């Protein structure tokens, strides 16, 4: 029988017992399905052309708070407390320093909640918990504080192009602030979106076209026909269904914990260990595919998430998408995997940390990512191992890739090999993230004799690190080209090079370079 332990409603306990799943998980899925229906109703009957922005804000907020109370009970009050105090900080401190105070408070409040949940209440309980939504709210609080600071304090010439686009020029009202943080579309699973995008959606300006006049000023010329999100929503729901089916049928038969089973470690051959490691971690991903894709579908069903049209004239509903499954599974590098996994979190790390620090931005970004994820020791082991794997893979690429570009058959061979190495290395890296605790994590690494750690260190010690001025000068063009390829969804195993720099750092070297040129 499924566990009855929950801080939220027990109304669905009979369903939980029937499907043999924890009540917290059942509450989460049912609430997300309810949010999907509410999103369709919201778009149909509370469309911006029929209803005022005030009503849309109120309804979105109240529905979000109801879902939070149903899933988490009185713990949902943390969402209001964190948001309310952060809003007070913004009003009292002022635009010059409020982004720093909001950052410290929001991240500190999140960390305290994570510590109490993990070490006081239910260590290792890997189901729906109130700190999950708080992670998204923390992202929103810190992002908005930085965007207001950029729009109301900093000069335009000091901003990068992305900061200028996202800058908020007026202080939001309390209702707008709560609606942004706690709306029903993103309260349970996100994803993160910019404040300007959200307000544009609420006010119904998502489809307004602007055209530059002769004097260089932008003037609204006309309104585009609003595209239907139905096709995108149906496609994403199909992905959700397949992901959920895969998770319920395959994941339970291929547990990651079996990698540290004593009998398996003693009897399995190395090829068997490698294959099982890859398959077990592959089976652990569909639950993330399900949660993030369903969250994306909910936003799309409400009419939020429209990015524009592709080169074929088809509507794109991926403005706030959090992953690209095909690119993840066909990744030939750490960078390609990370560029397509938890996309909105990578953008958040870039906008609130990497772009805004002058001292060791890479290290600070890594530290922020680790703290934000939580306090389980396994997270930090994965983080440290990931740094080593990324640096070693970068050195390998710089020293060997140019030998395998031509002919095409050799390039294909290189891509196949790098796909195998990348998938094994990623699986090896994230095992502690799944196991959570320190002891089983070290049991796994010791059973593998820390071989990839040792290999990574040897690579860094033995291979020269190539840094050329030409590479620095052309880095921005390379990044823009790669970004376009990812956005158009044209990546394939044979098309993508082995590029293993960390996604946050590589995405932002473009921004850093642009910011430097502005200063010059």
Steps between C-alpha positions, in 0.01 A plus 500: 500500500622852413611722783241721666758752620429840348474863601232560239149370443421131558189517282672291232630233740277226347643580156850495647439154643354377173795606286758420769661844487575744786214737572726802441571386146134427432404846628762659277387322182129558563559868579701543181221336299254734669731791412496384138119514491506833683747633241264410215214672687723799575588548134141449382295697751753736656680595181668840508257622234206422731634562850709766671858432607392546863254211482751278321760572771255429782371174353848373410625575853206351688504180294875470558468539875218244510713242317788572738278451805359176359847355435697632797252610765619773734853473356364701206511803731876501441428611142310805623751579773798481265323708233357753748826572680686524169246755376544703818877493449458635147278785622706593806859455380463671165609414147874552551564204731175309524616229259781406740274496808228304319758251376643438847160476667327281240790256468553496878130435569500219243810344655352510852186329374705236318712429808196460726319279250798274432663467841204547734196356325554243222854446385506316170127538432532569127140591421310823458604746773446868568863594436457414130260789426713721724795439272300645210372791710859574606598518135214739429572724799868536419443538125241773541711688753789506253270604214359790705852604600599500133194691386473761776858560614761401242560694179407336172858515372610291800262217411549210266242453228321225695497707819358793306224284354400359840538822702190603698438876498244527782444337837234225478193519720461243776232320298722483192787374714295223664347405166845466345631289789194289583284467188333162447690432178840487666450470876573125516765436235585830335664557267670832563399783268599864485270754666460698177392190307245413769352851518488517121299178501261615774439833324450331163794662322670173401390534140561872442745572219730802512677658208779756506411833346729728305606682815618171653225486761286191530131546432228241528362448153260208524398191696576153373236234480519302821622147423336202665713307750288185464743310277796579725304405811387166353855416391637577845227299670591201283860539614374516860300181457791308353737633766263404780445154354874447464560620856233276655593186305874518440645714778379269777668201334829683445573682828814710520565352844576163338831648383622470861350158567776280646406192297484704179835662570662163574363303204435746216760550228617850414297517176192401700571766762542768235183403313292478816633835623390667177161328482414561867575873471314513170199351680528765773452793259136453384357631827671831429382488139146447626499777761670765288311424179166499681585836659585637156172366358301668780653838420441450129137400559449834675651679201843562655824390337465621141843594361420583140510312173771279356635525145213285375237725653406258778422644845764431764379439855838453667558840663524344848569136409736336746650218297554354153478124531647401165809715547544368856496136397723557196751723678858461388635731770437621852423844362237371261334302780497795741387747231182298459436392860324734747537785254329769705720433803809540281366836381430603859856417606626706212284803569530527878854374554735457206425836336516691826822376661845625415698260719507133395152499343532135399572380853229719648248370248583140590468576871163671454371205298602257773346704782175555309455129428499409868697361791526130417871402487440316173424829326843636591679182395328521163591868474870440579523202268327697226760776519780247457324321213429827321859626521644165392260471206587854392869414499435183298295690245757778458782253444338232284181611330670673205645164392149358446321769300567352156400274331134464595540131590770587752282780639211254541730257682614783727139598576404143587795462734439836667131413542593179684761674716266791578207279601717283725674801655170679567351186657811457715479865606134512601475175699555689831226745395256209498640313802508824705701370798875503539555133589327335201655760269852410611407131483420547133813698417722256691344208312615673183840571662442872436618423148340799325619735773855371459476512121371858512786611726756330275356671194526840667856431611631353176320688223585862424224755535474697180397862531538710188409861439319401184276263699409783736426740214278255315326354806198727474429397141537133589257533789243686291522233232457220754207682663321526167552132433356406839203735465408362158514146633734385224756324716576137418767249597692556179465877497616594848863537593654384824486821702524443872519835667242560769174635353466792737856617449499461124166670453626792700843553354304652213334739743825580677669576168213726395503680837873557468463652155233740631738625764771554239 
